[in-house]
Amino acid sequence: MQQLTHQNIIQALSIQGNNLLIELPLPSTPLKTTQWAEGFATLFDFTCYEADWGADRYQIRLRNNDVECLLCIEWLCEAMWLTPLGQSHSATFLKDWLYQKKS
């Protein structure tokens, strides 16, 4: 699995509707998925809440003082994305915020 860095995540982002796609290889096991989510959270100063596993998906709510979003990983459609939570945030806002955030 590729090491997570601010640069490789920023380069992998693209907006699709109100979601922010993360075009990186998906984690291959439950342990790697948890590690990926925790690494992403640490990199951008998020706290992880309410992880939810399904047959072919993983979702976790990420929050800090500035932003709240849902990290979604779905193996069936082979996609990973962030959905901003809250009426005042959009995918564009989230992308800009992630771009400006330095670890």
Beta strands, then each sheet from edge to edge (+ up, - down):
strand 1: 13-16
strand 2: 19-22
strand 3: 47-53
strand 4: 57-63
strand 5: 68-74
strand 6: 79-84
sheet 1: 1+ 2- 6+ 5- 4+ 3-
end
